[in-house]
Amino acid sequence: MSDSLNTLKYTTTTCPYCGVGCGLNLVSKGNTLVGVEPFKRSPINEGKLCPKGAVCWQSVQKPGRLTKPLIKKGDKFVEATWDEALDLIVKNFTEIAKKHGPKALGFQTSCRTVNEDCYALQKFARCGFLTNNVDNCARICHGPSVAGLSLSFGSGAATNPFEDVLNSDLIVMWGSNAVEAHPLAGRRVMQAKKKGIPIVVVDPRLSATARLADKWIRFNPSTHIALANNMMYYIIKEGNEDKEFIKERTKGFEDLKKTVEKYADATKIHGVPQETVLEFARQYAKAKNAVIIYCLGITELTTGTDNVRSMGNLSLLTGNIGRPGVGVNPLRGQNNVQGACDMGAYPNVYSGYQAVAVPENRAKMEKAWFLKEGSLPDWYGSTLTEQINDCGDVVKAMYVLGLNPVVSYPDSNHVRKMFDKLDFLVMQDIYWNESCEYADVVLPGTCFAEKDGTFTSGERRINRVRKAVDGPGESKYDWEIIGMLAKKMGLKGFDWKSAQDVWDDLRAVTPSMFGCTYEKLGKPESVHWPCPTVEHPGTPILHIGKFSAADGKGTMFGIEYRPPAEVADAQYPYTLMTGRVIFHYHTRTQTDRCPILHYEVPENYVQLNTLDAKELGIKQHEKIKVTSRRGETIAIARVTDDVAPKVLYMPMHFANGANNLTNTALDPMSKMPELKHCAVKVEKITGA
């Protein structure tokens, strides 16, 4: 046996889970992964890892990996050659586009895979089929962040880096359970706490992060706008707004002031005593440097975009933007949520948020992509959620890269019915998942450990991903598969030989990332975009001096409170919230293949208040049935006072779990479904 097969190799790369972007070393022996070592020189995680990162290697080389293309024949899937599978895709997509037009095709890419894959798929959709029907799963997590922050500040991204909380005088965590969902960002908050920086957590549930706080403010689920408006009423009433900042750097103050006057006492809506609201308002407004950190508790609602704009209102009203220690920072739930959007896998923008509606942007892309002048469309494409709703009607065929919609999208039964209506469905992934059952072709891609590329973290930091081992069987790089399809269609500009070729293609048409070369990204500190030139150092803090909006000003909005799309009633008297647990990730395609993570949380559960459990006769760890207007699920009862009476909490990770229940109602601005709020009833299972 050769020495190379016995020698341990350490490959420095980026964790494939949440959007913190921790550095780690994959340890391999030959072509076999054997472990993980934290990357001690990473400025992001400083040599620490969470439970998922520490065992991320275990999910890679497990039984069940897709190794060959599969084609459905009758009710069975049979192995096929790459040529057979790709020819079938090209034939069907081309025929459907010719018969029904470019809006008949839908393209969806994962926020889990590298930037290069996301850029490749959106370019293929636009060059091959002249469609803007391309989206990514940020739509069902941080779509409202992109929309809301863009409206408030001119840029839909976090304003400050994670470590900047150490420069704050007050940390507000609103709708964020970072200790479980983003543990190494949570560690920064713990460092701040040790430094004496006060922490306020605003959350309906006593989460692990709320336990860390100096002050926990429990409010009624989904009443963010009423609470924020109530705070701003007091800030303005007491003259604690930053008058100079408002005058010099913002617009919309009078509209905001007029609106919040209606919320002088909104306790009946949000449930927080007025003395608590007043104390919180004073604390935030009087802090020299206050930062707001938020997550899906803010965004995954039909008011998601308005909730984000409310966070923007608070920061603009008090001048807490555009310097160290302040800002409004969404914690991205997946490793490449930021990057998938940055790459232009979005229905209204190209890479770097260059609007498709602007003629100059279309002309530039047409020239760079070898397309006929005037060929790219200017219309706003169909979003991920709209594509699902339109299956079989407007949308006839769909290409899904690295997603499991049947489990991760709201109302799983609805998704199954819609997939059944498609004429043609392509699934491209690393493992067989529940959604593959509805496919006509399944393609084997490669995971983070088997490819080169980049992830962009929630702080806009672009981190390198490096190949440690080969993919299994006949699996291929995902960008490579897309390039092969493009070649079969005779498209120019897809002759990439490496991930760096794809990245350089992206840089050439993306001014905000032109300076982000692989050489610069290969350094431990990496680069925050925007980075317009090779000499530019990158931009850790946004909006210093002026905002990214065309007029350089931030915008405040008068936003009225709207109740959720579905509220508890006599028939469904409980409010269900959903969220993450530290040991699992999304649909558990990877984490459930790690023995210790499965051991910690092996099955679905629901948190139920002590008083409700007593009333229903439910005991700790009993199985109970939770039912909504859309479906039902069985879960283990966890009886606790962490949730308020008539409020439930269920993890989002399990098949036939929370998303059997959740609501498909959409935020009208971002098309975000209301995953965080629905009405349910609870029943004791007799004899269980």
N, C-alpha and C positions, 0 to 999 in steps of 0.2 A: 504494500500500500504506500502511495507516495506521501511525502511529508505534508504536501498541501492539503491532503484530506484530514490530517491530524492537527493542523495548525489552526488556532482560533483567529478569526478575522473580525475586526471591529469596524463597522460602517456607520459613520455619523450621519444621522438623518433627523426627521421631524416626526413627532408622535402623530398617529392617524386619528386621534379622537377629537377632543373639543377644540375650540378656536383659540386656545392660549398659545399653542405652537411650541411646546416644550422640545428641547433637544435631547436626543438619546442616541446610544450606540446599539445597533443590532449586532449581536454576536453570532457568528456562523462558523461551522466546521464543514468544509467542502461546500456542498449546496444545501446544507441543512441548517436551519436556524436552531440555536440552542439556548438563547437567552437575550437579555437586555441589560445594558449598563447605562445609568444616567450620564449625559454629557456634561461634565463638570464645568466646562468653560462657557456654557450657555448663559447669557445675561438674562434670559427669560425665566428659567426654572432653577438656575443656580445648583445644578446637580441633584435635584429632587424630582420624584415622579409620583403620580397618584396610582391607586391600585390598577386602573385600566392600563396606563402607560407601562407599568412595571411588568405586565404579562402580555403586552400587545403581540409579541412574537408567537404566542401559543395558538393564535387563531389563523395563522397563515397557511401552514402545511398540514391541514387536517383533512380527513375523508369528506367527500362532498364537494370538493372543488370542481368547477367546470373545467374540463380539459380539452374538449373538442366542440366544434359547432354542432348544434342540434336543430333539426327541422321537424316540425310537427307533421305527421302523416296519419290522417284519421284522428284517433284519440291518443296516439303514441308519439313520442319523440324518438327520432333515430339519429345516429351520428352521421355527419356529412363532412365533406371536404370544405375547406375555406372557399374555394371557388364556387362550389354549389350554393353555399349559404349566402355569399355576397351577391352572386348573380340573381338569386331569388329576391333579395332585398332591393337591389337596383331595379329589377323588372317591376315589382309591385309598387314601389314608391314612384317610379317614373310614370307608370300607367295611371296611378291614382291622381298624381299631379296634373297629368295631361287631361284627364277626364273631368276632374273637379276643381282644379286650380290650386294655387299655393297655400290657401287657407285650409285645405283638406289634410295637411300633414302637421303633426305635432312632434316637437323634439324637446326632451327633458333630460337634463344632466344633473349628476349628483354634486353635492357640496363636500363629498368625501374624497373624491379623486383629485388628481393634480390639476393645476391651472392649465397646463398644456392640453389636457384632454378636453377641458371645458371650452377653451378657445377653439380647438379643432372642431368640436361638434357644432358650435354656433356658426363658424365659418362655412362648414359643409352645408348646413341648412340654408344659409343665405346664398352661397355660390351655386349650390346644386339645384335648389328649388325656389329661390327668390322669395323665401318666406321669412317673416319675423316671428313665426310661431315657435319661439325657442325660449325656454325658461329653466330655472333651476330650483332646488328645494328650499332656497332662501325664502321663496314665496310663502312657505308655511312655517317659517320661523322669523326671519328678519326683513321680509318685504316691507313692512311698515317702517323699519328703521331707514331703509334706503329712501323711501318716499318722504317720511316725516323730517328727517335730518336735512334732506335736500331742500325741502321747503323752508325750514327754519334757518339753515346756515349756508345753503348752496352746495353742500357735499354730504352724501349719504353714508358717512363713515364715522367711526370713533374719533374723537377730537384729541385725545391724549393717550400715551402709552400706559401699560399696566403699572409699572414701577412708579409712575408719577403720583400715585396715591400717597406716597411717602412725603410729598411736598404739600399735601393738603392740610387744612385745619378742621375739616369736617368731611366725612364720607357718608353719602346717602346711597343706600342700596335699595332700589325700588323694583319689586317684582323679580328679584334675582336671588337664587339660592346657590351662590358661587361656591360655597364650601363643598357642595356635592357635584354641581354641574360643571364647575371650572375650578378644580381644587387648587391649582398653582396660582391662579389669579386670587383665589380666596386666601392663599398663603401671604400674598402681598398685603391684603387687608389685615391679616393677623399681625404682620410685621408693623403695620401702621398702629394697630391697637397697642402693641408693646411700646411703641414710641409715644403713646399718650394721645393719639389722634382719635376723637370721638367718632363712633359709628352709629348711624341710625338705619335700621332696617324697616322698610314699609312693606308688609306682606300680610295677607289674610291668614297665613298658616305659621305656626311656630316651627320654622325650618331649622336645619343645622346652622344656617347663617344667622337666623334671628337669635339663636342662643348665644352667638358670638357678640351680639350688639350691645352697646351701652344703653340703647333705647330701641324697643320694638313697638311699632305702631301697627296694631291690627285694624284693618278696615274691611268693609263689606266687599266681597269679590266683585271685580270689574267696575269699581267706582273711582278709578284713578283721576278722571277729569274733574269730578266734583271736589275731590280732596285737594288737588293742585290749585284749582280756582279759589277754594276757600283759603288756602295759604296765601295766594297772591293778593286776595282782598286785604288781608291783614298787613302784608308787606307794604302795600300802597297806602293803606289807611294810616299807618304809623310813619310813613315817609322813609322807609328803609330801602326803597328801590335805588339803584345806582343812576341818579339823574344825569350825570355827565356822560356815562356810557350809553344810556338810552338816547340821548340827544345826538351824540357823535356817530354811533355805530349801528343804530337800529331804526326800524320803522314799524308802525302798527301798534304803538303803545296805547293810543286813545281807544282803539277798538278793543284791546285787551282790558283796559281799565273799565270801560263801560260794561263789558261782559261779566267780569268777576264781581262787580257790585251786586249782582244777583245772588252771589254765593256767600253772603255775609254770615250765614249760619246754614251749613249744608249737612249737619250731623244726621238728619233724617235720611239722607242719601247714603253717605259713606260710613256712618256709624261711629266716627271718632269724636270724643267729647271736644267741645270748642276750646277749652283751656289747653288741651293737648295740641290742637291745630295751631293755636296762637303761639305756644311755646316753640313748636317745630318751625313755624314761619320765622320767628325772631332768630332762632339758632342758625337757620340756613342763610338768611339775609345778612346777618351781622358777622358771619364767618369771613375771615380775610380771603381764604381760598377754599371754596366748597365744590366738591365733585359729585355728580350723579352717575351711578352705575346701575344699569337696568338690564333686563333680559326678557324672556318669553312671557313672563307674567304681565308685561306691558303690551307686547306686540300681538299675541295670538288671540285677538278679539276683533269683533266687527268695528270697534273703535280704535284699532291698533295704531293707525297713522295719527289720529288725533291725540292718543295717549303720548306718542313720541313727541309730537309738537308741543304738548303740555310740558314735557321735560325741557324742551327747548325754550319755552316761555319762561320757566323758572330761572334758567341760567342767564338768559338775556336780560330779564328784569333786574337781576342782581349783579350783572357784569361778570358772572363766573364762566368766562369763555375766553380762549385765546392767550393763555399764559400757563406756566407750570402750576400743577396742583388743583386745577379746576376742570370744567368741561362736562360733556354728556357722552357717556361711553357704553354702548351696547356690548355685552359679552356674547360672542358668537358661539352657538351651540355645537357646530360641527367644525372640523379642522379647516375647511376651505369655503365656508359660507361667504366670507368677504371676497375671496378670490374668484369664486364662480360668477359673482356679480361683476367684479372688476373685469373679467374676461369678455364681457358682452353676451353672456348666456342669459339674456334678458330681452323681453319683447319690444322694448322701445329704445335701446341703446346698443352701440357697438362697444368694443373694449374701451376702458377708461371713461365710461359714461358719456360717450359722444352720441348725441341724440340722432336717431335715424330720421327724424323729421327735418333736420337741417340739411339743405341741398349740398352745401360744401362738404359735409361729412360723408354723404352718400357718394359724391363724386370722387373723394379721396379713396374710399374703400373700393370703388369700382376700378379705379386705376391700379391700386395695389394688388387687387385680387384677379386681375385679367378679365374683368367683366365688361360687357357692352355698356357704353355710356347711357345713363338713364334707366338702367335695368333694375337696380335695387329699389325695393318698395319703401314708401314713407309712412305706411300705416302702422299703428300700434298693434303688435301681434297678440295672439291669445295666450293668456297666462296659464300656468300649470293647472290651477283649479278649474279654469274655464275650459281647458282642453279636455279634462276628465268629463265635465258636464256635457260637452259637445260630442262625445264619442258616438259614432254611428249616425250622427246628424251632419254637422259641418265637418268634423274631424273623422277621417276614414282610416288613417294609418298613423302609428305613433312609434317613435324610437326613444327608448328609455335606457339611459346609461347610469348604472350604479344606484338604482332606486328600487324600493319595495313598496309601491303605492298601496297595495292591498292592506298592509299593516300600518304604514306611517301616515297615510292621508286620512282625513276625517270621514266618518261613516263608511266603514269597510265594506258593508253590504252594497252600498251605492257604487263604490269603485269596482267591485266584482261585476255588477250588472252592466256598468259602462264599458268595461274591458270586453265583455262578451259581445258587444255591439260593433266592435272594430272589425274592419275588413282585414287588417294586417297589423301585427304588433311585433316589434323587435325588443328583446331584453338583452342587455349586455352587462355582465356582472362577473363576480369571482366565485360566488356560491349560488346554487339553486335556491330560490326563495319562493314565497307564496305567490308572488305575481307572475313567476315564470309559467305557471300552469295555463295562463291565458295567452301566451306568446305563440307566434308562428315560427319564429327563429330565435334561438338563444345562443349568444356569442360569449366565448370565454375570454375575459380580460385579465389584467394583472393588478395586484394590490400594491400598496405603498412600498413594501419590502422588495418588490420585484421590478421596480422602475425608477428612472430618474425623473426629476421635475421640481416643482415648487408648490408650496402651500402658502396662502396669505392669511395671517392670523387676524384676530379681532382688533388688534392695534395697528393694522395696515402694514405689518412687518412681513416681508416676503422671505420665506425660509426655504432652504434647499431640502429636497428629498433625494436620497441616493439609493441606488440598487444594491442589495446585499446578496440576493440569491436569484436564480432563474425561476420564472413562472412554471407551473406544472403542465405537462403534456404539450398540446399545441396552442396554449394560450398565448395571446399577443398583447403588446402595449395598446392601450385604448386609443391613443392618437394614431397609432399605426393602423389599426383596423379602419378608422375613419379615412385615413389616407388611401388605403386599398380600395375602399368604396369610391372615393373621388376619382382615383385612377381609372376604375372601370367605367366611370361616367365621362371620362375624357376631360376632367377639370384640370386647369393649370394652377400651380401654386401650392400643391399638396405633396410635393416630392421630398418630404422631410426624411432625414436619415437618423435623427436623434431628437431627444426632447429639447435639447438646446436649439436645434433648428426651428422647432415650433415656437419656442420662447422668443427667438430673434425675429421671427415672423410677427409675433405679437408686438414686440417693442417697436418695430418699424412703423406701425400704424397707431401707436398709443403714446401721445406726448407725455402724459403723467408718469410713464414707466420707461421711457426711452433710456434713461441712465441706469436702469437696474440690470446690469450685465450679470451673467452667471459668476464671473470672477468676483464681483462685489457681493453677490448673494452668498457666496461660499464662505464668507467670513463669519465667525460666531455671532457678531452683533447684527449681521445682515443689514437690510435697508427698509426704511418706511417710505412708501410712496406718499405724495408725489416726489419724483426724482427725475426731473426733465432732462438732465445732461449727465454724461459719464462722470464729470467732475463734481456734480452736485452730491452733498452728503446725505440727502434724504430729509424727510420732514416729520419728526416725531410728534410735533404739536401743530394742529391746524388753527387757522383763523387768527394768527398773530397780526395785529394791525388792521386787517380787513377780512371780510368773509369771502367765501368762494362764489357767492352770488354775483351776477353780472354787474350790479351796482355797488358791490362791496359791503352791503349792509345785511345784518341779520333781521329776520322778520318775526314779530310777535303776532299771534292770532287770538282773536276772541273766539273761544271754542266752548260750545254748550255741551253739557253732559247728555249722553244718550244711554239708555239702559241697554243691556245685552239683548241679542236677538231672541233669546228664549230664557224666560225667568221661571223660577219655581212657582207651582200652583197647587191646587188641591189634588190633582191627579199625579203630578210628579213634584213632590214637596221638597226635594233636596237639590242643592246646587253642587255639581261635580266640577272639580278642578283637576288638571293633570300636570305632570312634571317628570323630572328625572330623578334617578337614584345614583349614588356614586359608583355602584358596581356594574351598571349596565349602560348600554349605549343604543339609542334609537331602537331598531327592530331586532337587536341581539344577534344579527347575522354573524358578528364576530365575537362579541363578549360572551355569548352563551357557549362558545367553543373553548373557553378558558375555564378549566375545572373549578378554580377557586372563586371566580366571579359567579359562576352558576351556583356554587354551594352557598354563597352568601344570600342570594335572592333567587331561588329556583322557580318561583311561580308568582302569579299576579296577586296583588293585595289591594285593599282599600282602607284608608283611614276613616274612622267613624267616631263622632263625638260620644263621650261617656253617657250623657243624658239620652241621646238618641238610641244608643245600644241598649240601655236599660228599658226604654219605652218599647223597643221592638223585641226584647228578650234575646238579644244577640250576645254571645259570649266571645271572649278573646280567642282568635284563631279559628273560629267557626267559618265554614263556607257560606257565603251569602250571594244572592242574585241581585244585580244592579241592572235596571232597565230604563231605557230612554225611549223616545218616540221612534228611534231608528233601529234599535237592537237591544241585545242583552248580553251580559257576561257574568261569569262566576268568578268570585275572588275571595281571598282569605280576609277576614275582618281583623283589623288592627284597631282596637278600641283605645282612644286617646283624647286628651284635651288639647292636643296640638292644633286641631281644627275646631272651629266654632260649631255650635249646634246648627243642624240643618245644612252643614257644609261637609262634603266628602273630598278626599284627595286620592287619586289613583295614578300609579306610574304609567308612562306612555309606551313602555317597551314591549309589551306582550301581545302576541297574536291572539285574536279573539278576546282582546282586552278593551282598553279605554276607547280605542277608535271604532269599536262596534257601537259606541254610544254618542260620540261627539257630533257636533253640528256642522253642516256644510255652508251655513250662512256666511256671507263674505263682507269684509270691510269694503265699502264702495270705492275707496281710493287705491288701496294696494291689493285688493282681491285676496286678502288673508282670511282663511276660514276661522271660525270661532272655536278653536281647539281647547281653550282654557275655561269655557263656561257652557254648561248645558244643564237642563232640568232632568232629574232622574227620580226613580222610586227604588226603595230597598226592601227586600223580602228575605226573611229567614228561610233557609232550606230545611224543611221538616225531615228529621232523621239523619241530617248530615253530621 
